[in-house]
Structures are given as C-alpha cells and as structure tokens.
C-alpha cells in the first residue's frame, strides 16, 4: 500500500480534543479496513459525518447475465460504445464474478452528487480524458494512462475537464483491497528494488479542498446491489486534515518499468496490482527477448485455473490480429490460446514492441452480461485458422 501520508491540520495526538476557531470540537472519524486490524486513516471534519437530513432508495443494480451457450474465447469490440451518463452510472459492466466486476464507460455528464462504494475498492483506468477526482481526502488530478485506486468507503466525485474531447475508462470493482503484489513489498511495507515501480511513482492527494458551505448535498452509497441516497445539509468534503495509510492514490501505466529476459517472460512479470482472487497486469512498450533464437510472442498456453481478460489500449499487440483500440478479449479456463497463424514467424528478429494493454486474470470464472453480448465478435474463436 502507499506509505503514510498526512494532509491539512491534525492534533498532535489521536483521539484528543481538537477545536475549531469558534471553540467547538472537530469531528474525528477513524476510516479503517478489516475491522480495526487493517490499514486506516483518521479524518477531522467541521461537521459530524453522521449528520444526515434524509435517506431514500436510489436504485437496485443487477447484472443481467448472458450465457453464450458454449465455452469459447470472446472478443468484445467496445470502441463503438456510445457516450452517455456520468462515470458511475454510465458504466457498462461486461463481466463479473463473486470477487470483481469489469466494465467500460464513456462519460459525458458531470456528477451532480457524490458517490461512496461501501463494499468494494475501485480502479478506474483512464484510457482517454483528464480531470480531477474530488474526494474527502483531497483532490486527485488525473490524465490519460492513470490507474486511479479508490478504497471502499471513500466519498468522491469526478470532475470531467471541459476541454476533454473524449472520456473513456476501464473500470474494476473489487470486493476487497487492491494493492501492490506482496512479492514486491518487504516486511515493513516498502516496495523492493526488484519491483517494477516504487513509491516515487505513486501520486497522492496533495491539495485538501476543505468546504464549509451549507446546502443540500447528495451522497449515493452502494452496498451490494442497492444504491441509497443520503442527503446532508453541509458539503461532504469538509475535512480540515487527516493522516494514515488508507486513502485514494494514482499510478500511471507509463511509470511501469517492464521486466524482460533472454527468452519470453511469463505474464506474472507484468503484474501491477493484486485484488481478492485476481491480479491486474500492465503490458507496456518494452525491449523484446534477446536470445539469438528467441520467439518474441507468447507461447500457446492454457488457463487451467484462471480466466484472462485483456483490454487493448494502444499500439500493435503482436500476438493478435483483428484487434483494435478498446477491444477486450476474454480467454476462459479450459481452452488453449496463443499466437495466431503467421505471427510467430513475423516476430522473429523483432527487438521491441509498442503494445499497451491492461490484463485482469481472475481465479474464479467470469460471467458475462447482456451488455457484453452487444459487443461480441462471434467469429473470434475461429481466428486461429490459417
């Protein structure tokens, strides 16, 4: 996880009196995971975060499942996805299981409300667009290539930049913590020398926009399949200071330092994050294998214990034909896959690849939604024919 961070004003000792200029006490909140055994931060508010004026049901969300009828490889062409909605309720979830939900969104509407996922950590991969995520921990400016990691329970909203011609995000919702792989971290929590990124590459909130205005402010809380609207008579981002280890942060895919070798390296060298029963990997521009007889594209392999989803960002993905920007492939367990005809010979002697892609491997089967059906390239399973 990111290192200890502190922003704004806090008292010298936790759980002690901390008074506002008028003599009243600031309201203290312990924001923690795994009961009181996980990472936590302590926030100080002008107004108690429990002060609610109205509660109402907003919506029930349910992923309508699509069953292709057979076990097969899939190619989802999401490039033509229509713009619509905001970053939260405009998203189309394409596949899910008990641990994770994966989707895409092309938002073109600003959020008039704040959002809080009370159950799941979230990742937004910014394919296109820029703006600011406004959170109760402070502001997080974002741009193309960013992974935005938002811990469960964070209150936030996206502010899309008015000059963004295109906004396109890949979304990952996880029922648990998203963090750097444990093998990259020492016993004290520091990223190790062999890790493909370090703490300097992580961006944390550095500006605390603390509000004091009164009014009517809606926060939509999602737990399970239900979204509930909470109204407050004060701005929810009225934090004057906080410190701890649990907060939203950003890592840009361009800061991932690829691990290469004389012969082709397996997918775990691309691992960027881990979540509950899944991993996230980054395929970035890099030097290819340098053994004189190396084959620079992946070998045929079977996902015996996992499903493999790849989101294609930019560049030329060497082992695939017919793949376009924003394509998604799903190679499920039980079926071998690998380079398509002709690409092995074509790769011989290549020294570099410019591919850019995000992969999610899950260790429980992914189910498909009816939204995925709309993007399905049904001819894809035959693309390994000569």
KOLGUBA-894028 format. One line per 2 residues: their letters; for each residue x, y, z of C-alpha. Coordinates in nm, 4 decimals, m for minus. Layout:
N
A> X Y Z ~ ...
This chain:
386
XX> 0.0000 0.0000 0.0000 ~ 0.1124 0.3652 m0.0302
XX> 0.3178 0.4969 0.2572 ~ 0.1929 0.7033 0.5498
XX> 0.0553 1.0387 0.4345 ~ m0.0713 1.3486 0.6101
XX> m0.2607 1.6493 0.4780 ~ m0.4122 1.9577 0.6403
XX> m0.4414 2.0250 1.0124 ~ m0.4478 1.7474 1.2721
XX> m0.3933 1.7415 1.6508 ~ m0.0600 1.6196 1.7879
XX> m0.2216 1.3062 1.9361 ~ m0.5139 1.0988 1.8071
XX> m0.8468 1.0784 1.9911 ~ m0.7806 1.4017 2.1788
XX> m0.9574 1.7388 2.1750 ~ m0.9114 1.9310 1.8513
XX> m1.1040 2.2576 1.8473 ~ m1.2304 2.4837 1.5711
XX> m1.1697 2.8622 1.5830 ~ m1.5106 2.9100 1.7489
XX> m1.4180 2.6684 2.0275 ~ m1.6310 2.3746 1.9123
XX> m1.4715 2.0346 1.8527 ~ m1.3844 1.8998 1.5121
XX> m1.5478 1.5613 1.4475 ~ m1.2971 1.2741 1.4305
XX> m1.3534 0.9671 1.2088 ~ m1.1442 0.6504 1.2041
XX> m1.1579 0.5251 0.8441 ~ m1.0363 0.1650 0.8632
XX> m1.0479 m0.1686 0.6849 ~ m1.0819 m0.5244 0.8163
XX> m1.2458 m0.4096 1.1369 ~ m0.9669 m0.2451 1.3335
XX> m0.6980 m0.4851 1.2070 ~ m0.6269 m0.3356 0.8613
XX> m0.4953 m0.0081 0.7264 ~ m0.6692 0.3075 0.8436
XX> m0.6662 0.6841 0.8354 ~ m0.8098 0.9382 1.0790
XX> m1.0030 1.2345 0.9371 ~ m1.1195 1.5550 1.1075
XX> m1.4438 1.7180 0.9880 ~ m1.6057 2.0533 1.0502
XX> m1.9403 1.8710 1.0743 ~ m2.0047 1.5158 1.2003
XX> m2.0149 1.2719 0.9055 ~ m2.3175 1.1094 1.0719
XX> m2.5406 1.4174 1.0371 ~ m2.7964 1.3080 0.7767
XX> m3.1103 1.5038 0.6831 ~ m3.2819 1.2499 0.4546
XX> m3.2355 0.8912 0.3320 ~ m3.4083 0.7376 0.0281
XX> m3.3636 0.4429 m0.2023 ~ m3.1974 0.5430 m0.5290
XX> m3.1815 0.2183 m0.7294 ~ m3.1189 m0.1539 m0.7244
XX> m2.8396 m0.2643 m0.9588 ~ m2.8361 m0.6113 m1.1065
XX> m2.6156 m0.7566 m1.3777 ~ m2.8348 m0.9386 m1.6273
XX> m2.6355 m1.2431 m1.7308 ~ m2.5714 m1.3585 m2.0880
XX> m2.4901 m1.7237 m2.1477 ~ m2.3237 m1.7840 m2.4871
XX> m2.4285 m2.1489 m2.4609 ~ m2.0746 m2.2803 m2.5113
XX> m1.7327 m2.2329 m2.3534 ~ m1.5410 m2.0180 m2.6033
XX> m1.2958 m1.7342 m2.6444 ~ m1.4509 m1.3887 m2.6811
XX> m1.3589 m1.0630 m2.8473 ~ m1.5681 m0.7632 m2.7398
XX> m1.5420 m0.4601 m2.9680 ~ m1.6128 m0.1748 m2.7279
XX> m1.4667 0.1048 m2.9423 ~ m1.8133 0.1978 m3.0827
XX> m1.9581 0.2222 m2.7295 ~ m2.1828 0.5276 m2.7250
XX> m2.1089 0.8210 m2.4994 ~ m2.3505 0.8603 m2.2154
XX> m2.4012 0.9167 m1.8473 ~ m2.1541 1.0008 m1.5758
XX> m1.8506 0.7944 m1.4658 ~ m2.0566 0.5922 m1.2131
XX> m2.3980 0.5216 m1.3584 ~ m2.2889 0.5471 m1.7215
XX> m2.0638 0.2428 m1.6946 ~ m2.1451 m0.0856 m1.8672
XX> m2.0403 m0.3892 m1.6643 ~ m1.9363 m0.6593 m1.9133
XX> m1.8229 m0.9465 m1.6890 ~ m1.8241 m1.0300 m1.3203
XX> m1.7874 m1.2967 m1.0541 ~ m1.8115 m1.3003 m0.6757
XX> m1.4851 m1.1024 m0.6420 ~ m1.4775 m0.8484 m0.9220
XX> m1.6835 m0.6631 m1.1849 ~ m1.5213 m0.5298 m1.5039
XX> m1.6742 m0.2599 m1.7199 ~ m1.6271 0.0322 m1.9559
XX> m1.7709 0.3819 m1.9681 ~ m1.7570 0.6857 m2.1971
XX> m1.8933 0.9536 m1.9628 ~ m2.0124 1.2863 m2.0966
XX> m2.2060 1.4133 m1.7938 ~ m2.0779 1.5741 m1.4761
XX> m2.1700 1.4226 m1.1395 ~ m2.4234 1.6374 m0.9522
XX> m2.3805 1.4129 m0.6467 ~ m2.1030 1.2389 m0.4555
XX> m2.0567 0.8624 m0.4560 ~ m1.9381 0.6141 m0.1956
XX> m1.8875 0.2435 m0.2603 ~ m1.9339 0.0966 0.0852
XX> m1.8257 m0.2539 m0.0115 ~ m1.5728 m0.2506 m0.2960
XX> m1.2369 m0.0965 m0.3787 ~ m1.2461 0.0557 m0.7272
XX> m0.9944 0.1122 m1.0062 ~ m1.0508 0.3472 m1.2984
XX> m0.8035 0.3092 m1.5835 ~ m0.8137 0.6348 m1.7801
XX> m0.7877 0.5411 m2.1470 ~ m0.8878 0.8902 m2.2641
XX> m0.9603 1.2150 m2.0871 ~ m0.8456 1.4189 m1.7914
XX> m0.9947 1.5996 m1.4961 ~ m0.9993 1.5886 m1.1172
XX> m1.1376 1.3402 m0.8678 ~ m1.2718 1.5366 m0.5708
XX> m1.2552 1.3251 m0.2520 ~ m1.2877 1.3755 0.1217
XX> m0.9093 1.3105 0.1304 ~ m0.8358 1.5909 m0.1154
XX> m0.8056 1.6452 m0.4884 ~ m0.6550 1.3961 m0.7343
XX> m0.5898 1.5399 m1.0825 ~ m0.5853 1.2585 m1.3403
XX> m0.4922 1.2144 m1.7045 ~ m0.4537 0.9501 m1.9754
XX> m0.2868 0.6282 m1.8616 ~ m0.3677 0.6700 m1.4931
XX> m0.4853 0.3905 m1.2685 ~ m0.6984 0.5655 m1.0032
XX> m0.7328 0.3440 m0.6941 ~ m1.0240 0.4411 m0.4662
XX> m1.0581 0.2485 m0.1384 ~ m1.4045 0.1352 m0.0340
XX> m1.5821 0.3907 0.1814 ~ m1.4215 0.6935 0.0102
XX> m1.6596 0.9796 m0.0716 ~ m1.5789 1.1174 m0.4172
XX> m1.6958 1.2523 m0.7497 ~ m1.5342 1.3012 m1.0906
XX> m1.4978 1.6470 m1.2390 ~ m1.4513 1.5880 m1.6120
XX> m1.2369 1.8524 m1.7802 ~ m1.4406 2.0735 m2.0117
XX> m1.1709 2.0554 m2.2798 ~ m1.1616 1.6718 m2.2927
XX> m1.2808 1.5725 m2.6399 ~ m1.3102 1.2095 m2.5262
XX> m1.3538 1.0361 m2.1909 ~ m1.3114 0.6580 m2.1887
XX> m1.2433 0.4498 m1.8767 ~ m1.1957 0.0832 m1.7938
XX> m1.3496 0.0108 m1.4526 ~ m1.2640 m0.2568 m1.1948
XX> m1.4794 m0.3055 m0.8840 ~ m1.3313 m0.5439 m0.6247
XX> m1.4831 m0.6888 m0.3099 ~ m1.1643 m0.6363 m0.1140
XX> m0.8358 m0.4471 m0.1161 ~ m0.6473 m0.3570 m0.4336
XX> m0.2762 m0.3220 m0.3590 ~ 0.0752 m0.3874 m0.4947
XX> 0.1643 m0.7581 m0.5147 ~ 0.3017 m0.8881 m0.1856
XX> 0.6184 m1.0176 m0.3541 ~ 0.7114 m0.6575 m0.4418
XX> 0.6934 m0.5407 m0.0796 ~ 0.9278 m0.6004 0.2170
XX> 0.8133 m0.6839 0.5708 ~ 0.7962 m0.3116 0.6544
XX> 0.5708 m0.2278 0.3594 ~ 0.8320 m0.0667 0.1339
XX> 0.8401 m0.1549 m0.2352 ~ 1.1517 m0.3611 m0.3076
XX> 1.4309 m0.2939 m0.5556 ~ 1.3074 m0.5634 m0.7960
XX> 0.9550 m0.4157 m0.8078 ~ 0.8630 m0.2560 m1.1439
XX> 0.7658 0.0692 m0.9709 ~ 0.8341 0.2462 m0.6415
XX> 0.6714 0.4944 m0.4046 ~ 0.8012 0.7888 m0.6100
XX> 0.5712 0.6795 m0.8926 ~ 0.2559 0.6974 m0.6779
XX> 0.0517 1.0188 m0.6725 ~ m0.1390 1.1007 m0.3568
XX> m0.3788 1.3840 m0.2656 ~ m0.1649 1.6956 m0.2173
XX> m0.4371 1.9635 m0.2057 ~ m0.7150 1.9500 0.0518
XX> m1.0124 2.1496 m0.0772 ~ m1.1962 2.1862 0.2535
XX> m1.5527 2.3160 0.2218 ~ m1.7709 2.4818 0.4824
XX> m2.0812 2.5714 0.2836 ~ m2.4298 2.4605 0.3805
XX> m2.6996 2.3451 0.1396 ~ m2.8430 2.0158 0.0193
XX> m2.5774 1.7625 m0.0826 ~ m2.6483 1.4096 m0.2036
XX> m2.4129 1.1154 m0.1466 ~ m2.5115 0.7906 m0.3210
XX> m2.3978 0.4889 m0.1223 ~ m2.3634 0.1476 m0.2904
XX> m2.3619 m0.1692 m0.0795 ~ m2.4345 m0.4992 m0.2515
XX> m2.6827 m0.4389 m0.5332 ~ m2.8525 m0.1428 m0.3639
XX> m2.7768 0.2274 m0.4009 ~ m2.9136 0.4538 m0.1271
XX> m2.9201 0.8339 m0.1398 ~ m2.8075 1.0177 0.1727
XX> m2.8628 1.3941 0.1972 ~ m2.6557 1.6222 0.4159
XX> m2.7012 1.9918 0.4962 ~ m2.3295 2.0551 0.4510
XX> m2.0694 1.9824 0.1838 ~ m1.9367 1.6263 0.2382
XX> m1.5766 1.7316 0.1676 ~ m1.5419 1.9415 0.4826
XX> m1.2314 1.7624 0.6128 ~ m0.9698 2.0008 0.7576
XX> m0.6969 1.7373 0.7950 ~ m0.6171 1.3668 0.8025
XX> m0.3338 1.1191 0.8279 ~ m0.2825 0.7456 0.7821
XX> m0.2317 0.4684 0.5308 ~ m0.5785 0.4353 0.3729
XX> m0.6586 0.6893 0.1007 ~ m0.7064 0.7144 m0.2791
XX> m0.3960 0.7230 m0.4994 ~ m0.2853 0.7111 m0.8634
XX> m0.0254 0.5181 m1.0600 ~ 0.0333 0.5866 m1.4297
XX> 0.0936 0.2908 m1.6621 ~ 0.3827 0.4811 m1.8270
XX> 0.5738 0.4542 m1.4972 ~ 0.5655 0.0729 m1.5010
XX> 0.9217 m0.0482 m1.5663 ~ 0.8976 m0.3700 m1.7721
XX> 1.0882 m0.6831 m1.6709 ~ 1.2460 m0.8525 m1.9749
XX> 1.4683 m1.1530 m2.0383 ~ 1.6644 m1.3501 m2.2968
XX> 1.3594 m1.5711 m2.3589 ~ 0.9889 m1.4901 m2.3334
XX> 0.8799 m1.3969 m1.9812 ~ 0.5513 m1.5258 m1.8316
XX> 0.2602 m1.2885 m1.7581 ~ 0.3360 m1.2515 m1.3816
XX> 0.6282 m1.0196 m1.4700 ~ 0.3650 m0.7699 m1.5858
XX> 0.1683 m0.7816 m1.2608 ~ 0.0867 m0.4356 m1.1262
XX> m0.1774 m0.4890 m0.8563 ~ m0.3478 m0.7723 m0.6763
XX> m0.7048 m0.7961 m0.5514 ~ m0.9202 m1.0672 m0.3952
XX> m0.8673 m1.3694 m0.6239 ~ m0.7480 m1.1633 m0.9220
XX> m0.4455 m0.9717 m1.0496 ~ m0.4038 m0.6667 m1.2746
XX> m0.1143 m0.6604 m1.5240 ~ 0.0268 m0.3855 m1.7466
XX> 0.1706 m0.4634 m2.0907 ~ 0.3833 m0.1631 m2.1846
XX> 0.6293 m0.0715 m2.4629 ~ 0.9493 m0.2661 m2.3983
XX> 1.2541 m0.4420 m2.5355 ~ 1.1741 m0.7941 m2.6565
XX> 1.3546 m1.1197 m2.5766 ~ 1.7200 m1.1133 m2.6772
XX> 1.8281 m1.4786 m2.7002 ~ 1.9517 m1.5276 m3.0602
XX> 1.6833 m1.7937 m3.1184 ~ 1.4072 m1.6358 m2.9086
XX> 1.0418 m1.6220 m3.0162 ~ 0.9144 m1.2819 m2.9155
XX> 0.5407 m1.3549 m2.8922 ~ 0.3670 m1.5581 m2.6202
XX> 0.3693 m1.9359 m2.6482 ~ 0.0454 m2.1321 m2.6608
XX> m0.0892 m2.1742 m2.3107 ~ m0.3958 m2.2971 m2.1252
XX> m0.5556 m2.1027 m1.8438 ~ m0.6209 m2.4098 m1.6337
XX> m0.7070 m2.2173 m1.3173 ~ m0.7955 m1.8666 m1.4349
XX> m0.9867 m1.6523 m1.6826 ~ m0.7807 m1.3934 m1.8741
XX> m0.9292 m1.0589 m1.9775 ~ m0.7184 m0.8137 m2.1796
XX> m0.8164 m0.4545 m2.2559 ~ m0.6216 m0.3226 m2.5553
XX> m0.5197 0.0404 m2.5107 ~ m0.2818 0.1472 m2.7874
XX> m0.0118 0.0182 m3.0185 ~ 0.0230 m0.3106 m3.2021
XX> m0.0414 m0.6204 m2.9932 ~ 0.1964 m0.8673 m3.1553
XX> 0.0178 m1.1998 m3.0994 ~ m0.3300 m1.0893 m3.2149
XX> m0.4831 m0.9915 m3.5484 ~ m0.8100 m0.8050 m3.5881
XX> m0.7748 m0.6342 m3.2515 ~ m0.8489 m0.2638 m3.2360
XX> m0.8208 0.0139 m2.9807 ~ m1.0564 m0.0535 m2.6836
XX> m1.1030 m0.4194 m2.7820 ~ m1.1441 m0.6674 m2.4988
XX> m1.0578 m1.0363 m2.5252 ~ m1.1620 m1.2998 m2.2755
XX> m0.9741 m1.6300 m2.2823 ~ m1.1529 m1.8516 m2.0298
XX> m1.0194 m2.1551 m1.8496 ~ m1.0041 m2.4909 m2.0219
XX> m0.9188 m2.3744 m2.3757 ~ m0.5629 m2.3184 m2.5059
XX> m0.4870 m1.9885 m2.6742 ~ m0.1774 m1.8271 m2.8147
XX> m0.0340 m1.6546 m3.1213 ~ m0.2468 m1.6541 m3.4330
XX> m0.1133 m1.8026 m3.7602 ~ 0.1824 m1.6214 m3.9092
XX> 0.2689 m1.4005 m3.6138 ~ 0.5365 m1.6331 m3.4718
XX> 0.7391 m1.6176 m3.7942 ~ 0.6743 m1.2457 m3.8239
XX> 0.8073 m1.1842 m3.4723 ~ 1.1450 m1.3489 m3.5316
XX> 1.4211 m1.0915 m3.5026 ~ 1.1922 m0.8212 m3.3607
XX> 1.3658 m0.6194 m3.0891 ~ 1.0847 m0.4079 m2.9457
XX> 0.7075 m0.3899 m2.9019 ~ 0.4963 m0.0777 m2.8609
XX> 0.1891 m0.2543 m2.7224 ~ m0.0087 m0.1023 m2.4369
XX> m0.2740 m0.3128 m2.2658 ~ m0.4296 m0.3911 m1.9278
XX> m0.4908 m0.7526 m1.8261 ~ m0.7068 m0.8888 m1.5445
XX> m0.6664 m1.2574 m1.4520 ~ m0.9338 m1.3971 m1.2215
XX> m0.9142 m1.7228 m1.0294 ~ m1.2898 m1.7829 m1.0380
XX> m1.4860 m1.7963 m1.3665 ~ m1.6186 m1.4726 m1.5093
XX> m1.9839 m1.4462 m1.6047 ~ m2.0887 m1.2307 m1.8992
XX> m2.3612 m0.9665 m1.9074 ~ m2.6101 m0.8797 m2.1806
XX> m2.4034 m0.5625 m2.2350 ~ m2.1108 m0.7865 m2.3379
XX> m2.3348 m0.9610 m2.5903 ~ m2.3869 m0.6293 m2.7706
XX> m2.0117 m0.6048 m2.8415 ~ m1.9450 m0.9717 m2.9223
XX> m1.7366 m1.0641 m3.2282 ~ m1.8732 m1.4161 m3.2726
XX> m1.6081 m1.5078 m3.5349 ~ m1.3191 m1.4612 m3.2936
XX> m1.2904 m1.8265 m3.1780 ~ m1.2038 m1.9209 m3.5400
XX> m0.9285 m1.6567 m3.5715 ~ m0.6572 m1.9217 m3.5169
XX> m0.7329 m2.0824 m3.8550 ~ m0.4847 m2.0223 m4.1373
